[in-house]
């Protein structure tokens, strides 16, 4: 029996032709004297197939996890411990998470923990869950894309619906945006982000994010990237989501938006515009942002068009959002604000807007477009007509159609 294989040994043990002590001893001997990684993995696979969970086996596996060089072998040994020794596995995982120098190893263990959680109803499920949550929070705090990429797996979809709710308490959005940006080209991961995070963040959470000076610019970068897609369904999907979030603003939320606008960050203004949150302001709040010199909103919108500082005019939805806001204040507050925006002393605004307005009017609903695209193009056209109707009272409309 000197050349017997690990799988053959497990068969002999199951058939009760050798006892537990002999089985373990021979497996350990083969493992320790073999230079072949395949043979050593076969030893672990054989151990995983038998109903043995004594201290000698645990010590053997623990030694492999701590001292073995090969990462795959270490992970295999950890998998067996998770299955056979859940209490010891928790203690060992806790130790490894704080002592290991290899992030890849830690993330692969975390992934195995996630896979184990899905199948487990044992007493250590909650403890393992908390341990895993700590590592995931670290990933988001440290913008650690590589670690999340290793951690990723089908187990993410199999967790209970509320498992990821702990991420809704994130105070800094940067790690979240870093990961979203990195995985935007992976459709499967993107839709996981959308379902488990984007859709679940409430308005107050987004306000917390907007107070971070790096947030609006980075989010705009991602959104404008999605706008370039053909068709831009994900862009419109996110826009619809944020428009819906801002439908019923409280007075406190309106005041927080006003405070954000007072910072004077142009990216903040554009984000708030394209989500059309200003359209949901009550009349008193609209008057406030129009007359507050710290905000000076009409001047800033005028500057946004004329200077086009961040090449914003390439993005149709931004122009549509500006038109929507101007039409609202013309109807609810005073048409003079629209005239102030156009600035009769200079035709520059009309010159900048004319080709864009013409494009909105010419967009055909008969071309091959998705349903969501057609809905937005229809809204663009309808809003343009409303805008021109008001504008025609004061300006030669031929300028727009030239």
C-alpha positions in Angstrom: 0.0 0.0 0.0 3.1 2.3 -0.2 2.0 3.9 -3.5 -1.7 4.3 -2.6 -3.3 7.6 -3.6 -5.2 10.0 -1.2 -8.5 9.2 -2.9 -7.9 5.5 -2.5 -7.2 6.0 1.2 -10.5 7.8 1.6 -12.3 4.9 -0.1 -10.6 2.5 2.2 -11.6 4.5 5.3 -15.2 4.7 4.2 -15.2 1.0 3.6 -13.8 0.6 7.1 -10.7 -1.2 5.8 -8.5 1.2 7.7 -9.3 3.2 10.9 -9.4 6.9 11.4 -5.9 7.1 13.0 -4.3 5.2 10.1 -6.2 7.2 7.5 -5.1 10.6 9.0 -1.5 9.5 9.5 -1.1 8.3 5.9 -2.7 11.4 4.5 -0.4 13.6 6.6 2.6 11.6 5.5 1.8 11.9 1.8 1.1 15.6 2.2 4.3 16.4 4.1 6.6 14.3 1.8 5.2 15.3 -1.6 6.6 18.1 -3.7 3.6 18.0 -6.0 1.0 20.7 -5.4 -1.6 18.5 -7.1 -0.9 15.6 -4.8 -1.2 17.9 -1.7 -4.5 19.3 -3.0 -5.7 15.7 -3.5 -4.8 15.1 0.1 -7.1 18.0 1.2 -9.9 16.9 -1.1 -9.8 13.4 0.4 -10.0 14.9 3.9 -13.0 17.0 2.9 -14.9 13.9 1.8 -14.7 12.0 5.1 -16.7 12.5 8.3 -13.7 13.4 10.5 -13.5 16.5 12.7 -11.0 15.8 15.5 -8.3 18.0 17.0 -5.5 16.3 15.1 -7.1 17.2 11.8 -7.7 20.8 12.8 -4.1 21.3 13.9 -2.9 19.8 10.6 -5.1 22.2 8.6 -4.3 25.2 10.8 -0.6 24.6 10.2 -1.1 24.5 6.4 -3.1 27.8 6.5 -0.4 29.6 8.5 2.8 28.2 6.9 2.0 27.0 3.4 3.2 29.1 0.6 0.8 28.0 -2.1 -2.4 30.2 -1.9 -4.7 27.7 -3.4 -3.7 25.0 -0.9 -4.2 27.5 2.0 -7.7 28.4 0.7 -8.6 24.7 0.4 -7.5 24.0 3.9 -9.5 27.0 5.2 -12.6 25.7 3.3 -12.4 22.4 5.2 -12.1 24.2 8.5 -15.1 26.4 7.7 -17.1 23.3 7.0 -15.9 21.0 9.8 -14.9 23.4 12.6 -17.1 26.5 12.4 -16.3 27.7 16.0 -12.5 27.3 15.4 -12.9 28.8 11.9 -14.4 32.0 13.3 -11.5 32.4 15.8 -8.9 31.5 13.1 -10.5 34.0 10.6 -10.5 36.7 13.1 -6.8 36.1 13.8 -5.9 35.9 10.1 -7.8 39.1 9.3 -5.6 41.1 11.7 -2.3 39.3 11.2 -2.0 38.3 7.5 0.1 40.4 5.2 -1.7 39.1 2.0 -4.8 41.1 1.1 -5.5 38.5 -1.6 -5.5 35.7 0.9 -7.7 37.6 3.3 -10.2 38.4 0.5 -10.3 34.8 -0.7 -11.0 33.7 2.9 -13.7 36.4 3.1 -15.2 35.1 -0.1 -15.3 31.5 1.3 -16.9 32.9 4.4 -19.6 34.5 2.2 -20.2 31.2 0.4 -20.4 29.4 3.8 -22.9 31.9 5.2 -25.3 31.2 2.5 -25.4 27.5 3.3 -25.2 27.8 7.0 -27.9 28.2 9.7 -25.4 27.4 12.5 -24.9 29.5 15.7 -21.9 31.2 14.2 -23.6 32.6 11.2 -24.2 36.1 12.7 -20.6 36.3 14.0 -19.2 35.4 10.5 -21.6 37.9 9.0 -20.3 40.7 11.3 -16.7 39.7 10.5 -17.3 39.8 6.8 -19.1 43.2 7.0 -16.0 44.7 8.7 -13.9 43.7 5.7 -16.4 45.0 3.2 -16.6 48.3 5.0 -12.8 48.5 4.9 -12.9 48.0 1.1 -15.3 50.9 0.6 -13.5 53.2 3.1 -10.1 52.5 1.4 -11.4 52.6 -2.2 -9.9 49.1 -2.5 -11.2 47.9 -5.9 -8.8 45.0 -6.2 -10.0 43.5 -2.9 -13.7 43.8 -3.9 -12.8 42.1 -7.2 -11.4 39.1 -5.4 -14.2 39.0 -2.9 -16.9 39.1 -5.7 -18.9 35.9 -6.3 -22.3 34.5 -6.9 -22.8 34.4 -3.1 -23.4 38.2 -3.3 -26.7 37.5 -5.0 -27.8 34.8 -2.6 -27.6 36.8 0.6 -30.8 37.8 2.3 -32.3 41.0 0.9 -31.3 43.1 3.9 -27.7 41.7 4.2 -26.2 44.7 2.4 -28.1 47.4 4.4 -25.0 48.1 6.5 -23.5 49.8 3.4 -26.3 52.4 3.5 -24.6 54.0 6.5 -21.5 54.9 4.5 -20.5 58.5 5.4 -18.0 58.9 2.6 -19.1 58.2 -1.0 -15.7 58.1 -2.6 -15.0 54.4 -2.1 -18.5 53.6 -3.4 -18.0 55.7 -6.5 -14.5 54.3 -7.0 -15.9 50.8 -7.2 -18.9 51.8 -9.3 -16.6 53.6 -11.7 -14.2 50.6 -11.9 -17.0 48.0 -12.5 -19.2 50.1 -14.7 -18.1 48.0 -17.8 -19.1 44.8 -16.0 -22.8 44.6 -16.5 -23.4 41.9 -13.9 -21.6 43.8 -11.1 -23.1 47.1 -12.2 -26.6 45.9 -11.8 -25.7 44.4 -8.4 -24.5 47.9 -7.4 -27.7 49.4 -8.7 -30.0 47.0 -7.0 -28.3 46.7 -3.6 -26.9 50.2 -3.2 -28.1 52.9 -5.7 -31.7 52.0 -5.3 -31.5 51.7 -1.5 -29.8 55.0 -0.7 -32.4 57.5 0.4 -32.4 61.2 -0.2 -30.7 62.0 3.2 -27.9 59.6 2.3 -27.3 61.4 -1.0 -27.3 64.8 0.8 -24.5 63.4 3.1 -22.6 62.4 0.0 -23.1 65.8 -1.7 -21.5 67.5 1.3 -18.3 65.8 0.3 -16.4 68.1 -2.0 -15.2 65.2 -4.2 -18.6 63.7 -4.8 -20.4 65.7 -7.4 -17.6 65.9 -9.9 -16.8 62.2 -9.7 -20.5 61.2 -10.0 -20.9 63.5 -13.0 -17.9 61.8 -14.6 -19.6 58.5 -14.3 -23.0 59.7 -15.4 -21.6 61.5 -18.5 -19.7 58.4 -19.4 -22.9 56.4 -19.3 -24.6 59.1 -21.3 -22.2 58.3 -24.2 -23.5 54.7 -24.4 -25.6 53.6 -27.3 -28.3 53.4 -26.2 -27.8 55.4 -22.9 -30.3 53.3 -21.0 -28.3 53.2 -17.8 -27.9 57.0 -17.8 -31.6 57.5 -18.1 -32.3 54.8 -15.5 -30.2 56.6 -12.9 -31.6 60.0 -13.9 -35.1 58.6 -13.4 -34.1 57.2 -10.0 -32.8 60.5 -8.7 -35.7 62.4 -10.1 -38.0 60.1 -8.2 -36.0 60.4 -5.0 -36.4 64.2 -5.1 -40.2 64.2 -5.8 -41.3 65.0 -2.2 -38.6 67.2 -0.6 -39.1 68.2 3.0 -38.3 71.7 4.1 -35.2 70.5 5.9 -34.0 68.8 2.7 -34.6 71.9 0.6 -32.6 74.0 3.1 -29.7 71.5 2.9 -29.7 71.7 -0.9 -29.7 75.5 -0.6 -26.7 75.3 1.7 -24.9 73.1 -0.8 -25.6 75.6 -3.6 -24.1 78.3 -1.4 -20.7 76.6 -1.6 -20.5 77.8 -5.2 -19.3 74.4 -6.5 -20.3 74.3 -10.2 -20.4 70.5 -10.1 -22.8 70.5 -7.2 -25.1 72.9 -9.2 -25.0 70.6 -12.3 -25.8 67.5 -10.3 -28.8 69.2 -8.6 -29.9 70.5 -11.9 -29.8 67.2 -13.9 -31.6 65.4 -11.1 -34.3 68.2 -11.4 -34.5 68.6 -7.6 -34.9 72.4 -8.1 -38.1 71.7 -10.0 -39.6 70.4 -6.7 -38.9 73.5 -4.7 -41.9 75.4 -3.4 -42.3 79.0 -4.6 -40.8 80.5 -1.4 -37.7 78.3 -1.7 -37.4 79.2 -5.4 -37.5 82.9 -4.6 -34.8 82.3 -2.0 -32.3 80.8 -4.4 -33.0 83.5 -7.0 -32.4 86.5 -4.7 -29.7 85.0 -2.4 -26.5 86.7 -3.5 -24.4 83.8 -2.2 -26.2 81.6 -4.8 -26.9 84.1 -7.5 -28.5 81.2 -9.5 -29.5 83.0 -12.7 -26.0 84.5 -13.0 -24.4 81.1 -12.5 -26.7 79.4 -15.1 -25.8 82.2 -17.5 -22.1 81.7 -16.8 -22.5 77.9 -17.2 -23.8 78.4 -20.8 -21.5 81.1 -21.9 -18.3 79.8 -20.4 -19.1 76.1 -20.9 -16.2 75.6 -18.4 -16.4 71.8 -18.1 -17.7 71.2 -21.7 -21.1 70.7 -20.1 -23.0 71.8 -23.2 -22.2 68.4 -24.8 -24.8 66.9 -22.5 -28.4 67.2 -23.6 -30.0 66.3 -20.3 -28.2 69.2 -18.6 -29.6 71.7 -21.1 -33.0 70.2 -20.8 -32.8 70.5 -17.0 -31.8 74.2 -17.3 -34.8 74.8 -19.6 -37.1 73.0 -17.2 -36.0 75.1 -14.3 -36.3 78.3 -16.3 -39.8 77.5 -17.5 -40.8 76.7 -13.9 -39.6 80.0 -12.5 -41.1 81.9 -15.4 -44.5 80.4 -14.7 -44.3 80.3 -10.9 -42.3 83.4 -10.0 -41.5 85.9 -12.7 -40.8 85.8 -16.5 -38.2 88.5 -16.0 -35.8 85.9 -14.6 -35.8 84.2 -18.0 -35.0 87.6 -19.6 -32.2 88.1 -17.1 -30.8 84.7 -18.0 -30.8 85.5 -21.7 -29.4 89.0 -21.1 -30.8 91.2 -24.0 -27.6 93.2 -24.1 -25.7 90.2 -25.5 -26.9 87.6 -28.1 -24.3 85.2 -26.8 -26.7 82.9 -24.9 -29.1 82.7 -27.9 -26.1 81.8 -30.1 -24.9 79.1 -27.7 -28.4 77.6 -27.2 -29.7 77.8 -30.8 -28.1 74.6 -32.2 -29.1 72.7 -29.1 -32.7 73.8 -29.2 -32.9 73.0 -32.9 -31.5 69.5 -32.2 -34.2 68.9 -29.5 -36.9 70.0 -31.9 -35.6 67.8 -34.7 -35.2 64.6 -32.7 -37.4 62.1 -34.4 -39.5 59.7 -32.4 -39.6 57.4 -35.5 -36.0 56.4 -35.4 -34.9 53.1 -33.8 -34.6 54.0 -30.2 -35.4 52.3 -26.9 -38.6 53.1 -25.1 -36.7 55.0 -22.3 -34.8 57.1 -24.9 -38.1 58.0 -26.7 -39.6 59.1 -23.4 -36.7 61.4 -22.7 -36.5 62.8 -26.2 -40.3 63.6 -26.1 -39.7 65.4 -22.8 -36.8 67.4 -24.3 -38.9 68.4 -27.3 -41.9 69.4 -25.2 -39.8 71.5 -22.8 -38.1 73.2 -25.7 -41.4 74.2 -27.2 -42.5 75.7 -23.8 -39.2 77.5 -23.5 -39.5 79.0 -27.0 -43.1 80.0 -26.4 -42.1 82.2 -23.5 -38.9 83.4 -25.3 -40.8 84.5 -28.4 -42.5 87.2 -26.4 -39.2 89.0 -26.1 -36.9 87.9 -28.9 -36.9 87.3 -32.6 -37.6 83.6 -32.7 -35.9 83.3 -36.1 -32.6 83.6 -34.3 -33.3 80.2 -32.8 -34.2 78.6 -36.1 -31.3 80.0 -38.0 
